[in-house]
Amino acid sequence: MRTATMRIGAALVVAAAGCAVSQATSVAQPAGQKVTYTLAVAGPADFTLTYLTAQPPSMAAYNADAYAYIKRDKLTIAPGAPWVFETSLEDPQWAFLQVSSATRGGVAAPNAHCEVTADGQIIVAQDHPYSPQCFGTQW
């Protein structure tokens, strides 16, 4: 009986410790600042978007393997339904959103607006009829 009680007590201690560890892990803050990329348009259009998803340790590392840090998407964006992507970067000045419109002749300009924010503060924004470019100062 005494052995069973000790085992139950030990199991409860382990379970409590596991809860405490998982509790601490669940409230941990992600490293860096919350960076938000936004592309909004006045008219529907197809775009190719290239943007940084993870911060490289250096420009040399980026140049050696850029596709480890960026993503490229082909999307159709409509008015009232902006494209938004969030990531976390230690230095938000590494952020960039490169927009290329696939709009061809005979179609009205989409009048695109790109914006990059870090923790809610605008880093860079640009309006352009077709292809705005939003680059942080690291570029």
Long-range contacts (C-beta under 8 A, 24 or more apart in sequence): 30-88, 31-88, 31-90, 32-88, 32-89, 32-90, 32-91, 32-92, 33-88, 33-89, 33-90, 33-92, 33-118, 33-119, 34-86, 34-87, 34-88, 34-118, 34-119, 34-120, 35-86, 35-87, 35-88, 35-89, 35-92, 35-95, 35-116, 35-117, 35-118, 35-123, 36-84, 36-85, 36-86, 36-116, 36-117, 36-118, 37-83, 37-84, 37-85, 37-86, 37-87, 37-95, 37-97, 37-114, 37-115, 37-116, 37-134, 38-82, 38-83, 38-84, 38-113, 38-114, 38-115, 38-116, 38-117, 39-77, 39-82, 39-83, 39-97, 39-99, 39-112, 39-113, 39-114, 39-132, 40-77, 40-79, 40-82, 40-83, 40-112, 40-113, 40-115, 41-77, 41-78, 41-79, 41-82, 41-110, 41-111, 41-112, 41-113, 42-79, 42-110, 42-111, 42-112, 43-79, 43-108, 43-109, 43-110, 43-111, 44-76, 44-77, 44-78, 44-79, 44-110, 45-76, 45-77, 45-101, 45-102, 45-103, 45-107, 45-110, 45-112, 45-130, 46-74, 46-75, 46-76, 46-101, 46-102, 46-103, 47-74, 47-75, 47-76, 47-77, 47-99, 47-100, 47-101, 47-102, 47-112, 48-72, 48-73, 48-74, 48-99, 48-100, 48-102, 49-73, 49-74, 49-75, 49-83, 49-97, 49-98, 49-99, 49-100, 50-96, 50-97, 50-98, 50-100, 51-85, 51-95, 51-96, 51-97, 51-98, 52-87, 52-89, 52-94, 52-95, 52-96, 53-85, 53-87, 54-87, 54-89, 55-89, 55-90, 55-91, 55-94, 56-94, 59-138, 74-102, 77-110, 77-112, 89-118, 91-138, 92-116, 92-118, 92-119, 92-123, 92-136, 93-123, 93-136, 93-137, 93-138, 94-136, 94-138, 94-139, 95-123, 95-124, 95-134, 95-135, 95-136, 96-133, 96-134, 96-135, 96-136, 96-139, 97-133, 97-134, 97-135, 98-133, 98-134, 98-135, 99-128, 99-131, 99-132, 99-133, 99-134, 100-131, 101-130, 101-131, 103-130
